[in-house]
Amino acid sequence: MPSSSDNDLSKSFEPTPIDEAICIPPKTTSNTTVIKISSLSTSRVNKRYQPKFKKEWLSNSFFAIFLRECETDQTKALCITCNIQFSIQNSEPGDINHHIQTKNIKIV
């Protein structure tokens, strides 16, 4: 038989707002896969665009004379005139033009 104090408690009970409620995760079993959500969201933030060699540059008649794709690193180009690999990570075609100017490549 409930006492009178139990009835008083039920009358004074107010539900807790959702944003203040405590979330208890479900129990996991051996068949349950748990994914850590915070690691997924941070991995998206840390991904940066990595410029890669674009084969369309070889369709440019000027670049096609001396430029080749580096087989070991997609972020580099190969100049067959001076046999040097150079980075294209900063400004892509700008890096190619910079190489031409600094190495004084003479295109015949």
C-alpha positions in Angstrom: 0.0 0.0 0.0 1.5 3.3 -1.0 2.1 5.9 1.7 1.0 9.4 1.5 4.5 10.6 0.9 4.6 8.6 -2.4 1.6 10.5 -3.6 3.2 13.8 -2.8 6.3 12.9 -4.8 4.3 12.0 -7.9 2.4 15.3 -7.8 5.7 17.3 -7.6 7.4 15.5 -10.4 8.2 17.6 -13.5 9.7 16.0 -16.6 13.3 17.0 -17.5 13.7 18.9 -20.8 15.3 16.8 -23.5 18.4 19.0 -23.8 19.1 18.4 -20.0 18.4 14.7 -20.0 21.1 12.1 -19.5 21.6 9.8 -22.5 22.5 6.2 -21.5 23.8 4.3 -24.5 22.3 0.9 -25.2 24.2 -2.2 -24.1 26.3 -3.8 -26.8 26.5 -7.4 -27.6 29.0 -9.4 -29.6 26.8 -8.9 -32.7 26.6 -5.1 -32.3 28.9 -2.8 -34.2 29.6 0.5 -32.5 30.8 3.5 -34.6 32.5 6.4 -32.9 30.7 9.4 -34.5 33.2 12.0 -33.4 36.0 10.3 -35.3 34.0 10.4 -38.5 33.2 14.1 -38.3 36.8 15.1 -37.5 38.2 13.0 -40.4 36.1 15.0 -42.8 37.4 18.3 -41.4 41.1 17.2 -41.7 40.8 16.1 -45.4 42.4 18.6 -47.7 42.4 18.7 -51.5 45.6 17.2 -52.9 46.3 18.5 -56.4 47.2 15.7 -58.8 48.7 15.6 -62.2 46.0 16.1 -64.8 46.4 14.3 -68.1 44.5 17.2 -69.8 47.7 19.3 -69.4 49.3 17.0 -72.0 46.6 18.1 -74.5 48.2 21.6 -74.3 50.7 21.5 -77.2 53.1 23.7 -75.2 53.1 21.5 -72.1 53.1 18.2 -74.1 56.6 18.9 -75.4 58.4 18.6 -72.0 55.8 17.6 -69.4 55.1 14.0 -68.3 53.2 12.5 -65.3 55.5 11.3 -62.5 54.9 7.6 -62.1 55.8 7.4 -58.4 54.0 10.5 -57.1 50.7 11.9 -58.5 51.4 15.3 -56.8 54.5 15.8 -59.0 55.2 16.3 -62.7 58.3 15.3 -64.6 60.1 17.6 -66.9 61.8 15.5 -69.6 63.9 18.4 -70.8 65.9 18.6 -67.6 64.9 15.3 -66.1 63.5 16.8 -62.9 60.4 16.0 -60.8 58.7 19.0 -59.4 55.8 19.6 -57.1 52.4 20.7 -58.5 50.8 21.0 -55.0 50.7 24.7 -54.7 49.1 26.1 -57.9 49.2 23.3 -60.5 49.7 25.1 -63.8 51.4 27.9 -62.0 53.9 25.5 -60.7 54.6 24.3 -64.2 55.1 27.9 -65.4 57.3 28.6 -62.5 59.5 25.6 -63.4 59.8 26.8 -67.0 60.9 30.2 -65.9 63.4 29.1 -63.2 65.0 26.4 -65.3 65.1 28.6 -68.5 63.6 25.7 -70.5 64.0 26.4 -74.2 61.2 24.9 -76.3 62.2 24.6 -79.9 
